[in-house]
Amino acid sequence: MPKVRHYADLVATLAGLMWLMLYWSISVSLNIGSAEPALAALLLLGSMILVSFVHRPVRVMLGRYHVRKRRTEMWMHILALPLNLAFLLAIAIDHLIAPMSGAQKMLMFNVLATASWLVFLVTLLIKLLARALADRRASSGAEPALSDDSSNNTSHNNSDKSDATSGLPRRDGDEA
């Protein structure tokens, strides 16, 4: 199972990077006044999507639950959150400071999307570190052991003071 998680993390990270490349290419295209960078990024993005739909091993891997879950988390980080924040910030800046052009708004979205993608990467690294520490702790046998009294009361105590159906000791006021 950990191998699937690593693939899922890698796929989501690369997909996020690919979409960020498209976002930034749009900003570059707006700044230089030419559509060539955006078209090149769209061509690369389209070929990656085509390969993922046509090549069966990639299609099967992308259909797995962990990959879909990680990609959804990635979309939340690089699209949903930056769009909402950029919208709110653009409104605030337009009304409080000065009107913003479309290129400036796109640049603000790109900066927020890149920051959110970096937050996604840090989150993945923290999850990986926590999983590695938990695996190391489990392999070293550092799990707390049950006391002998609790195991004796539930499984080995067949005296008159225990309830035959639950294996728990009866209290003095309990009726049979």
C-alpha positions, 0 to 999 in steps of 0.5 A: 500500500505505501507504494501506491501512496508514493505514486499518488503523491508523485502523480498529484505533484507532477499534475500540479506542476503541469497546471502551474506551468499552464497558469504561468505561461498565460501570464507570460503570454499576457506580458509579452503580447504573444500567445506562443507560450500559452499555446506551447503549454496547452500543447504539452498539457494536451499531449499529457492528457492524451497519453493518460487516456490512451496508455492503459497502465497510466489510465489504470494507475490514475483511476486508483482511489489514492491517486484520485484522492491526492489529485483532488487535494491538489486541485483544492490547493492550486485551483479552488483556494487561489481562485477564491483568494484572488477574487477577494483580494482583487475586489479589496485592492480594486476598491481600496488601492487602485484598479487592477488590469487583467494581467495583474489579476492573473499574476496575483492568481499565479502567485497564490496558486504557486504558494498553495502548491508549495503548501501542498508539497509541504503537507505531503512531506509532513504526511510522509514523515509522519508515516515513516515515523509511525512505521519505524515506531511500529517496527521497533515494537514500541506499542504499549502492551496491555496489563496482565490484569485486564487480559486475565479478567476478560479471557481467563476468569471463569469464576462465579463473579463473572458474567458468562455472556460478556466475560466481564466481572459482575458488580455486587448489585447486578442480577443474573 
